[in-house]
Amino acid sequence: MRISGRSCALALLASGLVIVAGALARHDLRTGLLWLVGCAMGYVLLVGSVSFAGAFRALFAQGRGVGLRAQAIMLGVAVCLFLPTIALGTVGDQAVRGFVFPVGVALVAGAFLFGVGMQLGGGCASGTLFAVGGGQGLRMWATLAAFVGGATFAAYDVERWSQWPAMPAVSLADSFGVSAALAFSLAALALLWAGSLLWEKSRRGEVEPLVWGPLLWGALALAGLNYATLLLAGRPWAITSAFPLWGSKLLEATALADPAFWPFWEDPTRTEAFVRPLWMDRTTVMDAGLMAGALIGALWAGRRMDFSLPALRPLLASLLGGALLGYGAVLGSGCNISAYFSGFASGSLHGWIWIVPALVGNWAGVRLRPAFGLPIK
């Protein structure tokens, strides 16, 4: 008897519910709910076709800015939800905080490297995870492996870059008040929207309308799911902080190195994550949920799983791009999610600054793609 893709999706969903039940019994309710949020994120990213790397590539290679305008709506909704909530300090019994990180040489360099890596590796952190979960080719597995490797090397190399010059972290809400921070943020997004229209009009002679469809509802859903993460975890959505943890745990388990004595993991803000089991790390739980949600979405939609081996040059692009993604994410205080999306929604100056060198890196990465046999469009 032939089993349909939808039946497989339902079976996987049922398995996910069993995992949630186990999390509820062994750990706590919030971790189980965050698993479900991660699953929903993976489903939305795949079915909604929300791609940061794809939007940036379309902007530079085709002059299409509709993906950037969808991001502007996502950021606008998120910042309206986040800033008043973060200002409260607590919601119920849950303390809440935003992502507010310093702006310095490491952030700028990391964002640029991450931007280049996005175009060579085939996706950002969320894009890599949902592509892997959705069975979109073994090339993305190579990107993920190199991503983890690059992030782990950056953790090992922390003494090199941690002392680079940086300004103190700046919260716009703390500096100017919530209302002013909201006004600044929405004005910046309006300028971004207008700039994308001018760019598209000059490049294509016409402007593609942003209509109701998967891209728009996906952007709105991600804003809501990021807000749910804030309420459940007490901080916004993050992805890449789990990657150096995975690599370091692997090195420790195989006795290839002793990461516990790296200064990166001696930092009090990271020590607890390193000593706990992986299943207690909420970022890891959400990353795993994201991949599971993407797989559910792929099966439900009847998408064909691609397990073909990539050609040599695209494989090299994945390895190089993944390494740049990993190293850049650790240097730059995160990726498109934690640095750009969550940082901007938190009213942090670093979220505003991060996207500029990241876009420059994407521009450079688009121009490097043909050297690795990758299409530009």
MOHU-V612849 format. One record per backbone hydrogen bond with DSSP energy under -1.0 kcal/mol. NH is the residue of the N-H (numbers start at 1). CO is the residue of the C=O. E is the energy in kcal/mol with one decimal. If there is no record, write none. Layout:
BEGIN
nh:NH co:CO e:E
nh:NH co:CO e:E
END
This chain:
BEGIN
nh:8 co:4 e:-2.0
nh:9 co:5 e:-2.2
nh:10 co:6 e:-2.5
nh:11 co:7 e:-2.3
nh:12 co:8 e:-2.6
nh:13 co:9 e:-2.6
nh:14 co:10 e:-2.4
nh:15 co:11 e:-2.1
nh:16 co:12 e:-2.4
nh:17 co:13 e:-2.1
nh:18 co:14 e:-1.7
nh:19 co:15 e:-2.2
nh:20 co:16 e:-2.4
nh:21 co:17 e:-2.5
nh:22 co:18 e:-2.3
nh:23 co:19 e:-2.4
nh:24 co:20 e:-2.7
nh:25 co:21 e:-2.1
nh:26 co:22 e:-2.7
nh:27 co:23 e:-2.5
nh:32 co:28 e:-1.4
nh:33 co:29 e:-2.3
nh:34 co:30 e:-2.5
nh:35 co:31 e:-1.7
nh:36 co:32 e:-1.5
nh:37 co:33 e:-2.3
nh:38 co:34 e:-2.7
nh:39 co:35 e:-2.3
nh:40 co:36 e:-2.5
nh:41 co:37 e:-2.4
nh:42 co:38 e:-2.3
nh:43 co:39 e:-2.3
nh:44 co:40 e:-2.6
nh:45 co:41 e:-2.8
nh:46 co:42 e:-1.9
nh:47 co:43 e:-2.8
nh:48 co:44 e:-2.4
nh:55 co:51 e:-2.0
nh:56 co:52 e:-2.3
nh:57 co:53 e:-2.4
nh:58 co:54 e:-2.4
nh:59 co:55 e:-1.7
nh:60 co:56 e:-2.0
nh:61 co:57 e:-3.1
nh:62 co:58 e:-1.4
nh:64 co:58 e:-2.1
nh:69 co:65 e:-2.0
nh:70 co:66 e:-1.9
nh:71 co:67 e:-1.8
nh:72 co:68 e:-1.9
nh:73 co:69 e:-1.8
nh:74 co:70 e:-2.3
nh:75 co:71 e:-2.9
nh:76 co:72 e:-2.5
nh:77 co:73 e:-2.5
nh:78 co:74 e:-2.2
nh:79 co:75 e:-2.8
nh:80 co:76 e:-1.6
nh:81 co:77 e:-1.5
nh:82 co:78 e:-3.2
nh:83 co:79 e:-1.8
nh:86 co:82 e:-3.2
nh:87 co:83 e:-2.0
nh:91 co:94 e:-2.9
nh:94 co:91 e:-1.9
nh:96 co:89 e:-2.5
nh:97 co:234 e:-1.9
nh:105 co:165 e:-2.4
nh:108 co:104 e:-2.1
nh:109 co:105 e:-2.9
nh:110 co:106 e:-2.9
nh:111 co:107 e:-2.5
nh:112 co:108 e:-2.0
nh:113 co:109 e:-2.5
nh:114 co:110 e:-2.5
nh:115 co:111 e:-2.2
nh:116 co:112 e:-2.2
nh:117 co:113 e:-2.5
nh:118 co:114 e:-2.1
nh:119 co:115 e:-1.2
nh:120 co:116 e:-1.8
nh:121 co:117 e:-3.2
nh:122 co:118 e:-1.2
nh:128 co:124 e:-2.4
nh:129 co:125 e:-2.2
nh:130 co:126 e:-2.6
nh:131 co:127 e:-1.9
nh:132 co:128 e:-2.3
nh:133 co:129 e:-2.7
nh:134 co:130 e:-2.1
nh:135 co:132 e:-1.3
nh:136 co:131 e:-2.9
nh:137 co:306 e:-1.1
nh:142 co:138 e:-1.7
nh:143 co:139 e:-1.9
nh:144 co:140 e:-2.4
nh:145 co:141 e:-2.6
nh:146 co:142 e:-2.4
nh:147 co:143 e:-2.5
nh:148 co:144 e:-2.5
nh:149 co:145 e:-2.2
nh:150 co:146 e:-3.2
nh:151 co:147 e:-2.4
nh:152 co:148 e:-2.3
nh:153 co:149 e:-2.4
nh:154 co:150 e:-2.0
nh:155 co:151 e:-1.8
nh:156 co:152 e:-2.2
nh:157 co:153 e:-2.2
nh:158 co:155 e:-1.2
nh:160 co:157 e:-1.8
nh:162 co:158 e:-2.5
nh:164 co:161 e:-1.5
nh:167 co:103 e:-3.5
nh:172 co:347 e:-3.4
nh:175 co:171 e:-2.2
nh:176 co:172 e:-2.8
nh:177 co:173 e:-1.8
nh:181 co:177 e:-2.3
nh:182 co:178 e:-2.6
nh:183 co:179 e:-2.3
nh:184 co:180 e:-2.9
nh:185 co:181 e:-2.5
nh:186 co:182 e:-2.7
nh:187 co:183 e:-2.3
nh:188 co:184 e:-2.4
nh:189 co:185 e:-2.1
nh:190 co:186 e:-2.0
nh:191 co:187 e:-2.1
nh:192 co:188 e:-2.2
nh:193 co:189 e:-2.5
nh:194 co:190 e:-2.6
nh:195 co:191 e:-2.9
nh:196 co:192 e:-2.2
nh:197 co:193 e:-1.8
nh:198 co:194 e:-2.3
nh:199 co:195 e:-2.5
nh:200 co:196 e:-2.5
nh:201 co:197 e:-2.5
nh:202 co:198 e:-2.3
nh:203 co:199 e:-2.0
nh:204 co:200 e:-2.9
nh:205 co:201 e:-1.5
nh:217 co:213 e:-2.8
nh:218 co:214 e:-2.2
nh:219 co:215 e:-1.9
nh:220 co:216 e:-2.3
nh:221 co:217 e:-2.4
nh:222 co:218 e:-2.3
nh:223 co:219 e:-1.7
nh:224 co:220 e:-2.1
nh:225 co:221 e:-2.7
nh:226 co:222 e:-2.4
nh:227 co:223 e:-1.8
nh:228 co:224 e:-2.2
nh:229 co:225 e:-1.9
nh:230 co:226 e:-2.0
nh:231 co:227 e:-2.1
nh:232 co:228 e:-2.1
nh:233 co:229 e:-3.3
nh:234 co:230 e:-1.5
nh:242 co:239 e:-1.4
nh:243 co:240 e:-1.1
nh:246 co:242 e:-2.4
nh:247 co:243 e:-2.3
nh:248 co:244 e:-2.4
nh:249 co:245 e:-2.5
nh:250 co:246 e:-2.1
nh:251 co:247 e:-2.3
nh:252 co:248 e:-2.3
nh:253 co:249 e:-2.6
nh:254 co:250 e:-2.0
nh:256 co:251 e:-1.8
nh:257 co:251 e:-1.2
nh:261 co:258 e:-1.9
nh:262 co:259 e:-2.4
nh:266 co:262 e:-1.1
nh:270 co:267 e:-2.3
nh:271 co:267 e:-1.8
nh:274 co:270 e:-1.7
nh:275 co:271 e:-1.9
nh:276 co:272 e:-1.5
nh:280 co:277 e:-1.7
nh:281 co:278 e:-1.9
nh:285 co:281 e:-2.3
nh:286 co:282 e:-2.3
nh:287 co:283 e:-2.6
nh:288 co:284 e:-2.7
nh:289 co:285 e:-2.2
nh:290 co:286 e:-2.5
nh:291 co:287 e:-2.0
nh:292 co:288 e:-2.2
nh:293 co:289 e:-3.0
nh:294 co:290 e:-2.2
nh:295 co:291 e:-2.0
nh:296 co:292 e:-2.4
nh:297 co:293 e:-2.5
nh:298 co:294 e:-2.5
nh:299 co:295 e:-2.6
nh:300 co:296 e:-2.8
nh:301 co:297 e:-2.1
nh:303 co:298 e:-2.7
nh:306 co:135 e:-3.1
nh:315 co:311 e:-2.1
nh:316 co:312 e:-2.5
nh:317 co:313 e:-2.2
nh:318 co:314 e:-2.1
nh:319 co:315 e:-2.3
nh:320 co:316 e:-2.8
nh:321 co:317 e:-3.2
nh:322 co:318 e:-2.8
nh:323 co:319 e:-1.9
nh:324 co:320 e:-2.3
nh:325 co:321 e:-2.6
nh:326 co:322 e:-2.6
nh:327 co:323 e:-2.6
nh:328 co:324 e:-2.6
nh:329 co:325 e:-2.3
nh:330 co:326 e:-1.7
nh:331 co:327 e:-2.2
nh:332 co:328 e:-2.9
nh:334 co:329 e:-3.0
nh:339 co:335 e:-1.8
nh:340 co:335 e:-1.6
nh:341 co:336 e:-2.8
nh:342 co:337 e:-4.0
nh:344 co:340 e:-2.2
nh:345 co:341 e:-2.3
nh:346 co:342 e:-1.6
nh:347 co:344 e:-1.7
nh:348 co:343 e:-2.3
nh:349 co:170 e:-2.5
nh:353 co:349 e:-2.2
nh:354 co:350 e:-2.7
nh:356 co:353 e:-1.3
nh:358 co:354 e:-1.6
nh:359 co:355 e:-2.3
nh:360 co:356 e:-1.9
nh:361 co:357 e:-2.4
nh:362 co:358 e:-2.2
nh:363 co:359 e:-2.5
nh:364 co:360 e:-2.2
nh:365 co:361 e:-2.8
nh:366 co:362 e:-2.6
nh:367 co:363 e:-1.3
nh:369 co:365 e:-1.2
nh:372 co:369 e:-1.7
nh:373 co:370 e:-1.7
nh:374 co:369 e:-2.2
END
